[in-house]
């Protein structure tokens, strides 16, 4: 079973055949597989590893892109994956500014000559 199948039908069917239960993206040991694993542990000992801690549902992050605008009457808007984007608008010549939830941050020096 290769990674090319992802968690689709082929993987799901193979997981069921070996005794895994649950959604294909979150399988657990099924009742039919448990005795086999317990017998393996009794014969070979427990696998030496740290305890497995289930992941908690984490809040998904929003967009990592930051919105920057120039000072034109109809502002040029760019989204950039950086908090330190520094460029000038080719129309008005002003530095782009970033809006951070009611707080306005102004870029101080041109960084990329392509935007000068």
C-alpha positions in Angstrom: 0.0 0.0 0.0 1.7 3.2 -1.2 1.2 6.8 -0.3 -0.3 7.4 -3.7 -3.6 6.1 -2.3 -3.9 8.7 0.5 -6.8 7.8 2.7 -9.1 6.9 -0.1 -10.9 3.6 -0.9 -7.8 1.4 -1.3 -6.3 2.4 2.0 -9.6 2.2 3.8 -10.1 -1.4 2.5 -6.6 -2.5 3.5 -7.0 -0.9 7.0 -10.2 -2.9 7.5 -8.5 -6.2 6.3 -5.8 -5.9 8.9 -8.3 -5.0 11.7 -8.2 -1.3 12.1 -11.5 0.5 12.9 -12.6 4.2 12.6 -12.2 6.8 10.0 -9.4 6.2 7.5 -7.7 9.4 8.8 -7.9 8.3 12.4 -7.8 4.5 12.7 -7.8 2.7 16.0 -7.1 -1.0 16.9 -10.2 -3.0 16.2 -11.5 -5.9 18.3 -10.2 -8.5 15.7 -6.7 -7.0 15.7 -6.3 -6.5 19.5 -5.6 -10.2 20.4 -2.9 -10.5 17.8 -1.1 -7.4 19.1 -1.5 -8.5 22.7 0.1 -11.9 21.8 2.9 -10.1 20.0 3.6 -8.0 23.0 3.5 -11.0 25.3 6.1 -12.8 23.1 8.4 -9.9 22.2 7.8 -7.2 24.9 6.4 -3.7 24.6 7.8 -1.5 21.9 10.2 1.0 23.6 8.9 4.5 22.9 7.5 7.5 24.6 3.8 7.5 25.5 1.6 8.6 22.6 -0.4 11.7 23.4 -3.5 12.2 21.2 -3.6 15.5 19.5 -6.2 18.0 20.6 -8.3 19.8 18.1 -6.3 23.0 17.5 -7.8 26.2 16.2 -6.9 26.6 12.6 -4.8 29.6 11.8 -6.2 32.3 9.5 -4.4 33.5 6.4 -0.7 34.2 6.8 -0.9 36.8 4.2 -0.7 40.4 5.4 -2.5 43.2 3.6 -0.5 46.2 2.6 -1.9 49.3 0.9 -0.4 52.4 -0.7 -1.7 56.0 -0.3 -3.2 56.3 -3.8 -6.8 57.6 -4.0 -7.7 54.1 -5.1 -5.0 52.2 -3.1 -3.0 49.4 -4.6 -3.5 46.5 -2.3 -1.0 43.6 -2.0 -1.0 40.6 0.2 2.4 39.4 1.4 3.5 36.6 3.7 5.8 38.9 5.7 5.5 41.4 8.6 8.5 43.3 7.2 7.5 44.0 3.6 9.1 47.3 2.5 8.3 48.7 -0.9 7.1 51.9 -2.6 4.1 52.2 -4.9 5.1 53.0 -8.5 2.0 55.3 -8.8 2.1 57.5 -5.7 5.7 56.9 -4.6 4.6 56.3 -1.0 5.6 53.3 1.2 3.1 50.5 1.5 1.5 50.3 5.0 0.1 47.3 6.8 -3.1 47.3 8.8 -3.0 45.3 12.0 -6.5 45.3 13.6 -7.0 49.0 13.9 -3.3 49.7 14.2 -1.5 51.1 11.2 2.2 50.1 10.6 4.3 52.0 8.2 7.2 50.5 6.3 10.3 52.6 6.8 12.9 51.7 4.1 12.5 50.3 0.6 13.6 46.7 0.5 13.0 45.5 -3.0 14.4 47.8 -5.8 11.8 46.3 -8.2 9.1 48.4 -6.5 11.1 51.7 -6.5 
